[in-house]
Structures are given as structure tokens and as C-alpha cells.
Amino acid sequence: MTVSRTVELEGHIIDSGTMARCFGAVMDLGGEFDVEAFEVGRHKHEETYCRMEVSAETEADLRAILHELNQNGATIADPRDATLEAAPADQVVPVDFYSTTNHPTSVRIDGEWVPVEEAEMDCALVVENRDNGEPRVRTRVLNAIEEGDLVVTGETGIRVEPPERPRGKGSAFGFMQGGVSSERPSKSLIEEIAQEMREVREADGTVLVVCGPAIVHAGGREALAALVRNGYIDALSAGNGFAVHDLERDLYGTSLGVDTETLEHPRKGHKHHIYTISEIGRAGGIGAAVSEGLVDSGVMYECVENDVPYVLAGSIRDDGPLPDTITDAIEAQDAIRKQAHEADLVLMLSTLLHSVAVGNCLPSTTKTVCVDINPATVTQLLDRGSAQAIGMVTDIGTFLPMLANELLE
């Protein structure tokens, strides 16, 4: 005795590998499939259609298969409205709640497909009513769930649209076309990144930069500061460490106690970072330190002077931290999430953990550039779900000056 459902796939499902992934998922989870209809797109812009019956031995097994197929863009052939269940308590979701991907998603309510706002992975979907009575669907992290929220459960009435590989050429930001460029920065690739940044600025979009302390250590600080000063960076996300070393460079000429020009270790240089935290705290914060002339150069200085908003998220590893650093983890997540949802292009520069935190909040359609000297870091970041990403394995101290030269010539 088996149970079965019919699902449909439509789009550039052959080129993108979607169909093969769906077939593989059914077999890996112990199910079977029978292709009932298969219409191949025969021209560049034509899409392919596939309808198949999926069967499994138990209802639980079938649900697991349907969930996997749903994540890859398959929809149930006989669409029904999504199932909604009220949250039993604050920060508690129904047992069978739908866990989101970061792909564009729609939910069927009263026979209509309603787009999900602010797509983000590993969230619940909550259905609300607008002032005019029309439904809206929003992603919500579990700690933000309130008792009585109408939460989408199961797989019924949910449509996911993974990015596809269209036929024909695109830019380096096309579906998985960027890949990873290793050994040295490619001038042509940097030109494409620069052009994208120009287009975002001309369209009044937002470029978010995610910064690691290596930017200061490796000598990329001045180039990044110039990009902020000239309006190519619209928001900055970093940890306490990046800001401390950027400010240390201004106050003492060192980063982690090392003179970034001569590579010498000045006397008491190992204490410069903690002295920096003390001086900024004495001034009342980064903005106050800039206002009184204590700090007059660097990335944080340019952010203050040019009204570029920044989020400094703290961790248990931090010294100090700086007064501007958000030490409450949930508050920091919310601040990062707001930045991520507003970004049109994200530069992730030499920081694995902070980039992962930002990347978790990004929809798969946001263009992303990942740069790090460690190939494993770049690969891990690109594998987290963005299909429009470029990875470069190179020294950040080489990449940033080349990017700044390209933009500021």
C-alpha cells in the first residue's frame, strides 16, 4: 500500500539541474516517481514542463519527499490553500511549521498566490491582514513569534522559485557563473564588480560591505575609506574587532600592535587595541570621537562623516567592547537583518563568521561578492544559497585598492 501526490516543475529546469535534483531527492528518500508529462523548451527563452506522480510507502515518507521537492521549486499539481495554525505561545511555533528557504516564495491564500515579503532562510511564515483587509505573508524568526500568530504549516499551498540558469550569456553575477577566481584578482572581474556598484549607486540602491579586521592588517583600509567617502558604500556591517583596529590605526598607526607601514612592533604595541577602546569609551563613542577631532581618518571616520549607517555586532571574544558595539545577540541579529533586507549588492570582505551571519539573512537573488585569502572561506560562503555570487581567493589588501582605482579613476 502506497500513498502518492502529483507535482509539477516548470522553467529552465534542465539547464539549472532542477529536474535532476528532484529525481535524485525522490530516490534518495526511498520514494518512486512516474513522469506523466514532459515538454522540453526548444528555443532559448522557452521553458520546460514536467509533471510526475510521486509515491512513498507512508504519509510521513511522502511528506519528507514533498518538502524536498518544494525546496527545489516543485508545486503540487492540484493546488490548495496553505494550512494556517495559530502559534500556541510567544516564541513557539506549531509542530509542523514550514521552514523557509531564501528563495522567492509565494503562499496560496483564498485561491490567490501572495508573495512572501523579505525572503530569508530558516524562518517561519506568518500571515497577517493589511489595513485594507488583503493578506500579506512575512518571514519571521522563531524568537519573534507571538502567541496567536497565524503560521503556515505543512507543504500545501507553498510555491518556491529557485534561481534558474537561463539560456544565453549573462554577467558574472548570473546564475552560478561567477564561481571562484583564485590566486590573484582578475582585472576584468573587478571591472564587472565596479560597474555593478556604479549601477547600484545610479539607481539609488544600497551596497552593503561586511568587513573583517584583515582589511586593516593587510593594508586595504585607505581604499575602503575612499569608497565610503565617495559614496560607493551605503552601509557597513562588522564586528567589534574591525572597528577597534581601524580606530587603532588612526590613533596609534598600528593594527593589532603592528605598524602597518613598517611591519615593526612598537613598544607596548600589543596594548594599543585596548588603549583604543578606552579612548573611544572616554569620548563617548565613535561619533563623539570624530566630532571632537580625536579620530580624523579611516573607515569608521568616513562612515560618521558621510552618514553611512553601520552595525557593529559583538561576541564573547570581544575586548571592551566599544560603546557602539551591540552586545545583545538578538538585537544585533535584528539590526543585521534590516541591513541585509535593504541591500542590493553585498561585499563580504575577509570575514567568515560575520559574512555567514549576514548571508543567512539574504534572499538568494541578492548579488554577492566574497573575497578572502582562504579558499575554504570563499567556498563556504558561496555554498550558503546565493545563486548570484562571485568568489575571489586573494589578498584583501590587493583587491580593495584595485577596486578603488577602478571606481575612482
N, C-alpha and C positions, 0 to 999 in steps of 0.2 A: 504494500500500500504506500503510495507516494502522494505528495502534495505539489502543486505547480502553480506558476503565475507566468503571464506573458509580458515581456518587456520590449521596449523599443530603443534603438540607438539611431541618431541622425546627426549628420555633419561630416567633417573631414576625418571620419573615424578610422580610415585605413592609414592615411598619412601620419596621423598623430599616434598610432599604435593603440587607440582606444579599444577597438574591436578585439584585438589580440589579448589585451589585458582583461577584458570582460570574459572571454572564453577561458582564459587561464584561471581567473578567480573562481568560476563555477567549478572547474575540475579540481582545483586545489582544496576547495571546501567540501568536496565529496558529492557534488551535485551533477546533474546532466543537463544538456541543452539540445534543443531541436530547432534549427533555423527554419522558420516558416516563410520568410520573405527576405530577399537580399537584392537591393537595387544599387548598382555601383555608379557613382558620378563619373561621367565620361569626358567632361571638359573641366578646365582649370577651376571654374567657380561653382561647379555642380557638387552637391553634397551626396553622400552615400546614406542609404537607409537599410536598417536591419531590424527584423522582428524575430524574436525567438522565445520559445517556451522553455522555462527553467524549472526543473523539478528536483526534489530532495526527499529523503525518507521521512523527515519530521518537519513540523511547522517551525521549530526553533532553527533547524538547519537552513530552511528556506529563508527565514528572516535574516540570517547571517549572510547568505549569498546575496539577497536583495540589497542589503546595506552596502556591501562591497560594490555591487553594480551601480548603485545610486551614486557613490562617491566618484565613479568614473563616467557619469553623465547619462546612464540608462534611466528611463522612466517606465512606470507600469503602464501597459497598453490601455487599460481601462481606468483612466484617472478618476480618483475620488478626492474629496476634500481632505485636507490634513486633519489628523486627530489632535484635539487640544485637551489638555488636562491641567487643572489648577495646581499650582505649587502648594504643597502641604504646610510649608513654614518658610521663614526667611532663610536664604542660603541653602534651601533643599529643593531639588527638582524631582519630578515624577520618575519612577524607576526606569521606564522605557523612553526617557527623553532622547531627542535627536541631537547628536553631537555634530557640530558643523565642520565643514572644510573651509578653506579660504577662497574657494571659487565662487563666482557669481551664482546665486541660488534664488529660486522662487518657491513660494508656498501657495497651494491652491486653497482659497477661502471663498465660500459661496459661489463656487464654479469659476472663479477668476484667479489667474496667476498673479500673485503680489510679489514684487521683487524684495529681497531681503536687503535692508539698509546696512551699510558698513560691514561687508563680509569679513569674517575673521574665523580662524580655526579654533576648535576645541571650546566652543561656546554653546549655549542653549539658544533656541529661537523663541521669542516671546511675541505674541500677537496682541496688539493694542488697537484702540479706535482713535482716529484723528478727531479734531473738533467738528468736522463735517460728517462724522459717522463712518467714513471709509476706513477699512482696516489698514494697518501698517505692521510690518514684521521687522523686528530688530534683533541683532545678536546681543547676548548679554552673558557676561562671565558669571560663573556659578555664585561667587560671593556677592553679586549684585541682585540675585533673585529675591523677590519679596513674596510673602505669603499671598496667595490668590492670583499671582501672575498666570496668564494662560500660556502654557508651554507646549510646543509641538512635540508629539511623541510618535514613535514608530517611523516607518519609511513612506507611508502613504501620503500622496499629495505634496511631494517634495521633488523639485527638479533642480539638478546641479549642472552647470555648464563649464566643464574644464576647458582651459585654453586649448585651442587646436592649432595644428600645423597647416596653414592654408597652402594651396599650391601656388608656386611663384615665389620670387625673391622678396625679402624684406630687409629691414635694417638689422644691425647687430642685436637689437632688442626684440627681434621676432622670436617666435616660439622656439625656445631652447637652441637658438642659433649661436648665441654668444659663446657658450661653453666656457672653458678655462684657458686663458692665454698665459703661458708660463715663461719663465726665465727673464724676460725683460718687457717693459711696457711697449706695446705696439703703437706707433705714432698714428696709424690710420684708425685704430680703435679709440685712442684718446680723442682724435678729431671727431669721431661719432658721438662720444660722450659729451664733449664740449658743445657740439651742435644741439644735442638734446637739451642741455642746460640752457642754451640760448633760447630755444623754442619754448621751454617751460617758463622762462622769465618773460618772454614776449606775450605769452598767453596768461600772464598774471597767475601762474601756477606756483607750486611750492616744491623747493628742493630741500630735502632733509638730509643732514650729514650726521652719521653716527661715528663718534671719534674714540680712539684708544690712545693711551699715553705714548705709544710708539711714534705717533706723529711728531711729538715734541723731541723724543730721543733721537729720531732719525733725521731731523732737520727739515720736516715738512711744515713746521708751524707758521713761518712767514708767508708761505704760499697760500695756506688755508686762510690765514688772516686777510690776505689780499682779496681772496674770493668773497669773503664776508663783506669786506669794505666796499667792494664794487658791485654788490647786490646779486651775486650768483648763489648765495646760500640764504635760505629763508627761515631755517630752524635748525637747532643743534641739539643732539641727544648724546649724553656721555655719562660716565661715572665720575665719582669724586676725584679719582686719580688723574684723569686727563686735565681737569681744571686746575688741580694743585700744581702739576708740573708745568702747565702753560704759564701760570702766575709766578711760579718759582723762577722760570726762565726770565721773566721780566724783572723780578726783584733782585735776583742773585746771579743771573747769567748761567744758571745750571739747570739740569734736569736729572732728578734722582742723584743730585750731588756731583754730576759730571758736567764740566764745561763743554757745551755742545759745539763750540768753535775749535778749541784746542784739544779736547778729549782728556784734559787734565782733571785731577781730583783736588779741588781746593781744600784747604784746612777747614774742618768742620762741615765740609760739603754734604756729608751724609745726613746732617741735621737741617739742611735748607728747606726740605719739604715741610717739616713740622714747624719751622720758623715761619714759613709762608702761611700756613693755616692759622697760626697765632696772629700774624699781622692783619690778615683779611678779617679774622674774627674781631680784632680790636677796632677795625674801621667800621664794622657793622655789616659786612658782606661785600660781594664783588662790585655791585653797583656803587656803593658808597666809596669803596677804594678807588674806583675810577673817577668819581666826582671830585674827590679831594686831591687827585693827582698822584696818589700812591702807585697806581698801575697806569701805565701810559702806552702799552703795546701788547700785541698778542691776540689770540683768537677770542678769548673772553672779553678783552678790552673792546675789540671791534663789535662783538655782539651787543655790548652795552651801548656803545656809541651809535650804532646803526639800528637799534631797536629790533634786533634779531632775537626772538624768544629761545630760551634754552631750558632743558630739563637735565638736571644732574641727579641721577638715581644712586642712592647709597647701597652699601653692602656690609657684611660683617668683617670684611677685610680692610675697611677704610680707617685711615688715621684721621683724627679730628672729629667729624669731618668739617668741611667748610659750612658756614651758615646757610648757604644757598642749596646745599645738598638735601634732597628729600630722603629722610631716613625711614619713613613708613613705607613698607613694601607695596601695600595695596594702593596707597596714594601715588607712589612712583609709577606703578603699572598704569593707573588711570591717566596720568599725565603723558606717559609714553604712548598710550593708545590714542589719545587725542591727536598727538603729532602724527602718528602713523596713518590715521584715517584721513588726514588733510594733505598728505604727501602725494605728489605726482611722480617724483623721482627720488630715490634714496641712495646715498653713497655710504657704504659700510666700510670704514677705513681702519684696518688693523685692530679689531677688537672682536673676538669670537663671542664671548658671553653676552655683551651688550647688544651685538648685532642679532643674536638669536632672540633676545628679548623683544627687540623691535620687529624682527621678522615674523614672530608669532602673531603680531597684530596686523600685518599687512595682508590685503587681498592679493590673490595670485596675479592680478592684472597690473599691479604697480611695478614700474620699471625699477630695476635694482642693479647697482654696481657694487661688487665685493672685491676688495683689494687687501691682500695680506701676503707676507713673505712665506707663510707656511701653506703648502698646497692643501693639506688636510682641512685647514680652516675654511678656505675658499670652497672646497668641495662640499663640506658640511653645510655651509650657508646656502649654497645653490640648491642643495637637495631638500631644502625645507619647504618647497612648494611653489616658489615663484617660477613661472614659465617664461618670464620676460626679464632675464637676468644675464649679466656679464660678469665673469670672474677673471681676475688678473692676479697671478702669483708674482709679486715683485716687491721691491723695497718701497715703502710708502714715501720715503724721503726723495725718491726719484720720480714717482708717479705724480705727486702733488705739484711740484714745480713745472713739470711738463704740461699738466692740465692748466695751471695758471697762465703759463706762457701762451698756450693755445687760445685761451679765453680773453686775455688782456692785451694781446698784440694789437 
